[in-house]
């Protein structure tokens, strides 16, 4: 999944762009803005599709990013950003840091990690981390909102099939007014296991919109079409181009079909 | 008998115009409510469909959905539910089998309540095996049920 936004700070992503079916996933969108080492991929992260010979989970679209220890993609497009909002989806299979945003001195200003039972959001050294209870092996949406002017690092975490309204939000104080974001890293920056991430998007001021659980054809509406497309993926007939893993457990199967039917019958609307 | 003749003539008319999948909704005012018959003219290219009918009186109306989508073929299952004053019906197949071509008598919905307004069909769509919408049309068999697809 790749999403470049006008007015984005660093919206480089892995994955294929618009044309959905036969294009290979790639990491070429990363590495812009002269990141450390001048490379977009560090440590050999892999992008791919769920039906590749070596399957790669994804949250939405067709491609996801899989990373072992110290493997990640990075981008240097953020340029002395005093405000920086980043959203991504992480599959909580590895323990470690999935996302990190550094300043010009390569010091972490934002860290998002999973420790086996919590997603932990941290600001630069000295701050008190925020912990949000999270189950292992589930997809979670994480939104971080760095604001040096206000001196805060805001966060929103939701996942594991829970409704959007259950998102946990909070704010960590103490961000130094002179702190700036210069580099974004996504993958398994530090830690053990294999991390999977998807759908990274960042902006300077506004918040990226959450993706819609169950909108398997990405038309913004939950209806019988999504159920049909999820059925096709569950039967290994074809991959969905939208978000078919409605219960966010990393597997597309009959459970997702049931949940999307319920969502459609309840007239749930996409964010 | 009269209803069957009406549906047959409606389908002859719409069949002559196109090969669309067509939902025929026929309302009949009964004492204290409306009985709605649902029929479906299938081109054989849809695997699932969905409709929404707004019920006057909203959640306060009494709606009997026990006969809704009971007439689907064995390859398909259907579910009808009342949510926020709207009856939502969905028909689908476990393996995305196609609905057989021809006329399907889907079932009935009965609505009772104090409102004198007619139930209104506000959505109808059908999709092929890839999940793409296919051409559809909606025919009203009487004025006891109205349609407003722009809602």
Interface residues (C-beta under 8 A of the other chain):
Chain A: X216 X217 X223 X224 X225 X226 X227 X228 X229 X231 X232 X235 X237 X238 X261 X264 X265 X266 X267
Chain B: X47 X48 X49 X50 X79 X81 X83 X84 X86 X88 X90 X91 X92 X93 X94 X95 X96 X125 X127 X129 X130 X131 X132 X133
